[in-house]
Amino acid sequence: MTKKICFLTLILTCYTSFSQIQLDNTLVSERVIATNLTVPWDMTYSNDGWIWFTELSGNINRVNPDTNELQPIHSVPDVEVFGFSAGMHSIVLHPDFPTTPYLFVHYTNTATTSKLVRYTYGIDSNTLSSPLTIIDNIPGSVSHNGSRMLIENDKLFITIGDGYIDPTTAQDLSTLNGNILRLNLDGSIPADNPITNSYIWSFGHRNPQGLCSGNGKIYSSEHGTSNNDEINIIEENANFGWPNVEGYCDLSSEMAFCNNENVVEPIWAWTPAIAPCGMDYFDHPSIPEWQNSLLLAVLKDKKLIQLQLSADGNTVIEENSYLINTRGRLRDVLVLPDGRIFICTTNKDFAGTPNADDDKIIELKNNDFLSLETFNNNSFKVFPNPAKGFLTLKTNTNLSSNYTLEIVSINGRSVLRQSIYNRTTHININTLSSGIYILKVSNAESSSYKKIIVK
């Protein structure tokens, strides 16, 4: 597979260097927004306009991607840091955060266990309180504890590795190791989970370190051994093979197990291993070359990978690598609704070689792309804005083809979608929580966007 090599223009500053990625027709610029962090693990974006992130030691912080203001929020007291980067791992916010002020974190709390905890955020005090354990005593070890989290259709998904010590746990449905779990936001087991009274959604995973949604699917990245790192599409009650199968079902020793257990093969794999980590789905017009792609942070090979997906999202059709050996070990990728991309480095982890101002959070952006406030600004009007109860959308021309309007929350969740046929459309937003949203109006040829505020 041919790879595009990024063109680097280095500009020296006091502590850091900036570079640019030249794509076919787009120049993507870098900007460091946070430095001197200690192994940032996971990032998520909120309706309040901040990026929230965890650090391995147990810190929960947030940074404003517009002003670079960094705020320490909370240090979780019972995080146990040991082994190969065991400690504080994933974070996810309630879909209506901060109106519904819940924040979920997963971390190792002893040398043999990890747990999932929900905190309550005080918007006035800017603090976390009232920790509530959602899942306790998840078997843990020096590595392969996880984790990434995703909330999709009001269900929380979390990746849990095989625990490192005994790989066979990934095929043992009586344990939580080696699985992707699915639970209700109150911590209960969904009635429609494939196994009665079990959190398990899929199994046979070694060390899944990335989780995101796109194309109506859930994608995961997973560490293999020295070979067969994977990208998977997660399916209900699916067996992904570990430890009986590594990567594709392409060895004679694997084929019988694959056939008998209906093993789901990855849609992409790497040999030798590259250590794929955090991942997000990108489909924004600001960088056309990366639309309908998975953007993947890589640890061992120290780069950002773009995986171009087929139109249906079922296969990878091209792989391109960027930022090769320029930022060190990359732990996570976060895509914002406005098309900005953020990556974080973890050069202070057990295998890294940190620079003086590591670790960092870095913005990738096409500076030439118009912001949402001005992009196609004259194609339609929305009023009132801010609004409560109802919005009115008025197009400036007669509609000659079918159009669709969609409202997307600031964390990328589609909350309303309907067809429009008239120049004036009234939109019921009574069910939407207060916050910032993106209104998209599109037909087969083009799309227009506006930022709206719901009171």
N, C-alpha and C positions, 0 to 999 in steps of 0.2 A: 504494500500500500504506500503510495507516494505521500510524503509528508511535507507540508510547507514549513520552512524554517523562518522563524521570526527575525525581522530586521531590527537591530538594537541601536538606538541612538542614546548614548550615555551622557547625562548632564550631572556633573558632580555638585553635591551640596554639602552641608556641614557634616552630616552623618550618613546620608543615603544616596543612592543613585536612581534616576528615573530612566525608564526606557519606553519605547513605543513599539507596537506590533503593527507591521504593515501587512494588511490583507490585500485581496485583489483590488478593491476600490475603497477600502475603509482603513483609516489610521486610528488605532486604539491606543490611547494614552494611559499611563500609569500615574497614580498619585497616592502617596503614603498618608493614611489618615490617623494611624496610631502606631507607636513604637514602644520599645522597652516592656513588652508584655512577656508573660511566662507560659509558654505552651498553650495558646488559645486553641480550643478543641472544636467548638461548634458555634455557628452564628445563625441568628434568625432575625427577621425584620418585623416591626410592629406598626400598628395603626398610629402610634404616637410619633412616628417618624425617626425612631432610633433603631440602631442595630444592637441587639442584645447578644452577648457571647459569654462563654465559659472559659476558664483557665484550669489547667490540670490540678492545681493546688486546692481548688475549691471555690475560687472567686467567680462571682457573677457580676458582670459589668455591662454598661451600654455606652455606645459612642454615637454621636450625631454625625451622619455622613456628609452633612452640608457645612458644619462649622468645625468639625474635628474635636468637639468637646468630649472628653472621656470622663465618665462617672462610675466609680466603684459603687455597687449597689449592696452586695452582701457577700460574706465569706461563710460558706457552709461549714459548721464546726466538726462534723463527724466524717469528713472525707478522709479516706485512707489512701495515701500515695505510696506506691511501692512497685517493684518488679519492672516490667517493660511498659511504662506509661499507664499503669492503673491509677485511677483517681477520678476527678470530675470529668464527665464526658458530655452527653448530649443535653440540649435544651430545646423546648418548644413552648410557644405561647398559645393560650386559648384563642380560637379564631376571632372572637370578639374582644380581645384584649385591647386597651385596658378597661373597657366597659365591664367586661367580665374579667376580674383581675387575677386570673390564675396563670401560673407559670410552672412548668414541669421540668425537672432535672433528673438525670440518672448518674449514679456514681458508685464507686466501690467504698463501702463503709467499714469493712474488715478485710483481713487478708484472705478470706474465703467466701465473701458475699458482696453483692451489690444490691442497690434498691432504687426504686422509682418514687420520687417525692414530689408533691404539689405544694407550692408556696402561694401565698396571697400577697399581691402587690398593693401597697398604699400609695396612691397617686399623689397625695398631698405631702406625705413624708418622704416619698421616694425610697421606700424601704420594703423589704420582704419580711413576712411574718407567718405565723400559724402553719408550720410545716406539717403536712399530712402524708404519711406513708401510703402509697397506692399499691405497690408490690414490694414485699420484703423478702429477704433471704434468697435472692437469686444466686445460685452457686457461682463463685468467682475465683480468680486465680491471678497469677502474675501478668497475664495477657489474655487477649481474646474475650474480654468482658463486654465489648461493644464500644460505643453505640451511636446510633443516629435515631432521631424520632421524626415523625411526620403525622400531622392531623389531616385526615382526608374523610369527607362526608361524616364529620363529627365522630370519627373513630381515631384513636391514637395507635399508631404503629411504632414499634421499637425493635431495633436489631440487637440480638444477643449472640455473642460468639460461643464457640464450643468449650470455653473455659481453659483451653491450652493443654491441660494435663491429660485428659481422656477424650480423644476425638470421637469415640463411639457414642458419646452423649448426644451428638447431633442426629442420631437415628433413634434415640430413646424418647418417645413421646410422653413419658412420665416426668421428664425434667424440662426446665425452661432453657437449657443451653442449646446452642446451635439452631436457634429458631428466630423467626420474625413473629412477634406477638401483636395481637390486636385486642384492644380493650375500649370500653366506653370511657368517656371523660370523667366519670365519677369513680373509675377503677373497677367497675364490675365487668363480668365476662359477657360479651354480646350473645344474645340468644341465637344468632345466625352464624356463629363461629363454626368451623367444620367439625371440631371435636367437642363433644358435650362437656361443659364445665372446664374448658381449657382455653387459655389465652392463645394457644398456638394457631397461627395462620398459615405459615409454611415452615419447612424444616429441612435438615440436611445442609446447613450452612456452617462454614468454618469460621470466618471472621468478617462479617459484613460491616463495612465502615462508611458506606454512603447510602442515602435513601432520598428519593425525590419523586414527584409526580409530574406527568406530562402526557399528552395524547390519550387521556383517560386511563393511563397505566401507572403502575408504581415500578420504578427502576431502582436497582440496588447494585452497588459495587462491592466486591468481596476479595479478600486476600486469599490466595492459594498458598502453597508451600514455596518452594523455589521456582515452581512452574504454575501455570494455569490460574492466574488472577482472572476474575470474571466480571462481566456486566450481565445482570439477570433482569428479566421481567417477572415480578413477583405475582404468583397465582395462588388462589385459595387452595389449601390442603395439598400443595405441591411439594414433592421431594426433590431437592436440588443436589442430592447424591453424596455429599461428604459424610464419612471418609472413604466410602466405597468407590466414588467416582470423583476425579479431579478434572475440571473443565468439561470438554465434550465427551460424549460416549464413543470414544474412538479407539479404545484398547480392547483386545479380546477378553481381558480380565474384567472389564467393566460392562460389557454388552449384556450379559445375562441379568445382572443386577438392574441395569437401566430398563430392560424390557419387563422384568418382573415387578419393578417398583414404580414404573411410569415416571422415570426421572426426567425433569425439565432441564434441557441443556441451556447454557448461557447464549446470549446473542452476540457476545464478543469475548475474547480471551487473549491473554498475553503469556508467552513463554519465551524467555525467562521472565520471572515475576518483576513487576514494577512497583508494587505496593500502592494500589489505588485507594483513595480515601474519600473525603467528602465530595458531593456531586450535586449539581442543580440543573434544572431544565431551562434552556434559553430559547425564546421565540419572539424576540422583540425587533421591530424594524430598524432600530438604531445601528445594529450590526447585521446587515443582510446575509453576510457569508456564514454567520453562526446561527441563523434561524433554524428552528426545529433540531436542536442539538443538545446533547448532554455535555456539560462542562465539568471536568473531573480534575480534582487536586491529586497530585502524585507525590508520595513520600520518597521512596528509594531512588527513583529516577529523576526527582527534583524538577518537575515541570507541570504545566497545565495542558491537558489534552482536551481537544474538541472532537466529539464523536457525532458525525452527521448521521441523522436518522432518516430512514425511508419515510415516505409520506404518511404511511399508517403507523409509524413508530415501532414496528415489530422487528426491524433489523437495523444494524449499523452498516452504512454504505461507504464511509470514509473516516479516516483518523488523521488528525493533524496535531502537532505538538508545538507549544510556545513556551517562552520564559525558561528555556532549558538551562539549568544550572545558573540562573541569574538571581533567584530568591531563596534557594535552598529547598528544604522540605516543605511542601504545601499540604496543609491539613484539611481545609474546607473551602467550598465555593458557595457564594450566596448571590442570587440574582434578584434585583429589586424590580418592582413593576415599571419603573421608568427606564429600564434598560441598562442601568449601571450594574456592574459585576464587582463583587468583593471577594478577595482571597485572603487567607491568613497563613502565616508561616509558623512552623513549630521546630525551629532549629535548636531550641533549648531542651528538646526531649532527649531520651536515652541514646539516640543514634545521630543527633545533629551536631553541627559545628557552628555555633552562633557567631554573628558579627556583633559589634559593640552595641548596636541599638536594636537587636532582635529581642523578642519576636515582633512581627508587624501585622497590621491589616492594611491591605492595598486595594485601591479602587482602579478598575479598568473601565474606560468610557470612551465613546466616540464624541469628542468635543464639538464636532461639526453638526451633530444631530440636534434638531430643534427640540426644545423641551415640550412637555405635554401641554403647557399653557399656550404655546404658539403653534404646535404641529397641526396643520390643517385647520387653523383656528377659524377660518371663515366658512367652513362647510356646514356648520349648524350652530344653533344657539341653545343654551340650557338655562332655565330660570325657574324659580329663584335659586341662587347659589351663594351661600349655604341654603339648604332646604330642610323642611320637616314635613313628612306626610306624603307630599306629591311633588314631582318635578314635571316641568313641561319641556319637551324637546321640539324644536322647530327647525326644519331644514330650509336652506336658502334657495333650493331649486325643487322643481317637481321630481318625484321619484319615478325613474324610468325602468327600474328593476327592483327586485326584492332586496330589502335591507334588513339587517339584524342589529338590535342594540343589546349590549352586554354590560353589566356593572360588575367590576372586579374589585375586591378589597385590596388594601395596600400590601397585603402579604400574598397576593396572587390567587385568592380563592374566588371563583365565579359565584356570585350571590343572586344574580337576576339575569334572565335572558328572554327576549321576546322578538318576534318579527314586527316590522313597522311597514306600513303601506301608505300613510298619509304624511303631508308636510308637517302636521302638528300631532304630537303624541303625548298623552299624559301618562306618567309613570308612577305607580304606587310604590313608595319606599317606606311604608309604615313598618315593615318587618326588619328593616336594616338598623343596626346599632349605630350610634354616633361615631363619626370618624371620617377619614379621607378615603375616597374611592376613585376609580378610573372608569369613565363612561366611554365605551367603544361603539362606534357606529360603522358598519361595514357591509359591503356586498362582495361579489365575486372578484371585483377589480381592485378595490381599495379599502382602506380603513382610516378612520379619523378618531381622535382621542380628546377628551377633556378631563381635567381634574374636577371632582365635585366634592362638596362637604355636606355631610348629613348631620343635622343638629339633634 
